[in-house]
Amino acid sequence: MLDFTGKTVLVVGGATGLGRATAEMAAEQGAKVIVSSRNADRLEVAAKDISHDTAAAPVDMTNESAVKAWAAELPEIDYLVISASSAAHGPFATSETAPLRSMFDAKFFGPYVTAREVLPKIREGGSIMLFSGVLSRRPGENCAGLGAVNGAVEALTRALALELGPKIRVNCMSPGMVRTEAYDGMPDAAREAMYESTGASLPVGRVGFAKEIALATLASLSNGYLTGQVLDIDGGHMIRQYANR
């Protein structure tokens, strides 16, 4: 059983998806939770739903000066989770660079600046969890940029684990496909077909649930002997057998 009584967990990206699932589970395990995201209205709703004492602290990670001001007002924390993300897809030969730059701002530079500015607020013995994804080491077509940014996050994880230890541990969660709001823009039938098709290709026979990623995240945050690692919570995606072209 996880016990986060007396601990403070800051989840950037905590309004939706994997971040919200992590914030909810941390609160259930006794943690004081602070959730952050760019959308202040949605964040307030999430904070109220998670628990009566969950605090909302809006921030736009892509605005460095705003992150600095936001971090200066934070209390001391034990654990930092940065699950906020972005994705850009398309064929390499025809992809524009602007969406890729925006993705790197949101998924690499944003977490980089956020972790740096929050660092003085993390108590000794605490840890940071970054998020990448399976495309970093198991590439897919039309996902060169997304694979590259995931790889950059994982390289940053290992470098920070070395530099910040032993005071602070740093790890990276690499989820496979998980049922979250990220796919709500798809038609229902197409979304379910995607889940079914992807799940059938995995050793576990299904896609994941947000709570499964949250459980692995909290267990990793609290494991004092775990640092510098990329955790593939992906249903076996890294060993799945792709169909021939």
Backbone hydrogen bonds, N-H to C=O, Kabsch-Sander energy under -0.5 kcal/mol:
donor,donor_aa,acceptor,acceptor_aa,energy
4,F,29,Q,-2.7
6,G,30,G,-0.8
7,K,4,F,-2.4
9,V,32,K,-2.7
10,L,79,Y,-2.9
11,V,9,V,-0.6
11,V,34,I,-3.0
12,V,10,L,-0.6
12,V,81,V,-3.3
13,G,11,V,-0.7
13,G,36,S,-3.9
14,G,11,V,-1.0
14,G,36,S,-1.5
16,T,13,G,-0.7
19,G,16,T,-0.7
20,R,16,T,-1.9
21,A,17,G,-2.2
22,T,18,L,-2.0
23,A,19,G,-2.5
24,E,20,R,-2.9
25,M,21,A,-2.1
26,A,22,T,-2.4
27,A,23,A,-2.2
28,E,24,E,-2.2
29,Q,25,M,-1.5
30,G,27,A,-1.7
31,A,26,A,-2.5
32,K,7,K,-3.0
33,V,31,A,-0.6
34,I,9,V,-2.7
35,V,55,A,-2.9
36,S,11,V,-2.6
40,A,38,R,-1.0
43,L,39,N,-2.1
44,E,40,A,-2.2
45,V,41,D,-1.7
46,A,42,R,-2.2
47,A,43,L,-2.7
48,K,44,E,-2.0
49,D,45,V,-2.0
50,I,46,A,-2.3
51,S,47,A,-1.7
54,T,51,S,-1.2
55,A,33,V,-2.3
57,A,35,V,-2.8
59,V,37,S,-2.2
61,M,59,V,-0.7
63,N,60,D,-2.0
64,E,62,T,-0.7
67,V,63,N,-2.3
68,K,64,E,-2.2
69,A,65,S,-2.0
70,W,66,A,-2.5
71,A,67,V,-2.9
72,A,68,K,-1.7
73,E,69,A,-0.7
73,E,70,W,-0.9
74,L,71,A,-1.4
77,I,121,K,-2.8
78,D,8,T,-2.5
79,Y,8,T,-2.0
80,L,127,S,-2.3
81,V,10,L,-3.0
82,I,129,M,-2.7
83,S,12,V,-2.2
83,S,81,V,-0.6
84,A,12,V,-1.6
90,G,142,N,-2.6
94,T,91,P,-0.9
95,S,91,P,-1.4
100,L,96,E,-0.6
101,R,97,T,-2.6
102,S,98,A,-2.2
103,M,99,P,-2.1
104,F,100,L,-2.5
105,D,101,R,-2.3
106,A,102,S,-2.0
107,K,103,M,-3.2
108,F,104,F,-2.2
109,F,104,F,-2.5
110,G,105,D,-1.8
112,Y,108,F,-2.5
113,V,109,F,-2.7
114,T,110,G,-2.7
115,A,111,P,-2.9
116,R,112,Y,-2.0
117,E,113,V,-2.5
118,V,114,T,-2.3
119,L,115,A,-1.4
121,K,118,V,-2.3
122,I,118,V,-0.5
122,I,119,L,-1.6
123,R,77,I,-2.9
123,R,121,K,-0.5
125,G,167,K,-3.2
126,G,123,R,-2.0
127,S,78,D,-1.5
128,I,169,R,-2.5
129,M,80,L,-2.8
130,L,128,I,-0.5
130,L,171,N,-2.5
132,S,173,M,-2.7
134,V,175,P,-1.1
136,S,133,G,-1.7
137,R,134,V,-1.1
138,R,134,V,-1.7
143,C,140,G,-1.2
147,G,143,C,-2.7
148,A,144,A,-2.0
149,V,145,G,-2.3
150,N,146,L,-2.0
151,G,147,G,-2.1
152,A,148,A,-2.0
153,V,149,V,-2.1
154,E,150,N,-2.0
155,A,151,G,-2.2
156,L,152,A,-2.3
157,T,153,V,-2.1
158,R,154,E,-1.9
159,A,155,A,-2.1
160,L,156,L,-2.8
161,A,157,T,-2.3
162,L,158,R,-1.6
163,E,159,A,-2.3
164,L,160,L,-3.2
165,G,161,A,-0.9
167,K,164,L,-0.6
168,I,164,L,-1.8
169,R,126,G,-2.0
171,N,128,I,-2.4
172,C,229,Q,-2.7
173,M,130,L,-3.1
174,S,231,L,-3.0
176,G,233,I,-1.7
179,R,208,G,-2.4
180,T,178,V,-0.9
183,Y,180,T,-1.4
184,D,181,E,-2.1
186,M,183,Y,-1.7
191,R,187,P,-2.6
192,E,188,D,-2.5
193,A,189,A,-2.1
194,M,190,A,-2.1
195,Y,191,R,-2.4
196,E,192,E,-2.5
197,S,193,A,-2.7
198,T,194,M,-2.7
199,G,195,Y,-2.7
200,A,196,E,-2.1
201,S,197,S,-0.8
201,S,198,T,-0.9
202,L,199,G,-1.4
204,V,235,G,-1.4
205,G,202,L,-1.3
208,G,177,M,-2.7
210,A,179,R,-0.6
212,E,209,F,-1.3
213,I,209,F,-1.1
214,A,210,A,-2.4
215,L,211,K,-2.4
216,A,212,E,-1.6
217,T,213,I,-2.3
218,L,214,A,-2.6
219,A,215,L,-2.2
220,S,216,A,-1.9
221,L,217,T,-2.4
222,S,218,L,-1.7
223,N,220,S,-0.8
224,G,222,S,-0.9
226,L,223,N,-1.7
227,T,225,Y,-0.6
228,G,170,V,-3.4
231,L,172,C,-3.1
231,L,229,Q,-0.6
232,D,230,V,-0.7
233,I,174,S,-1.0
233,I,231,L,-1.2
234,D,232,D,-1.0
237,H,234,D,-0.8
239,I,236,G,-1.8
240,R,237,H,-1.2
241,Q,201,S,-0.5
242,Y,240,R,-0.7
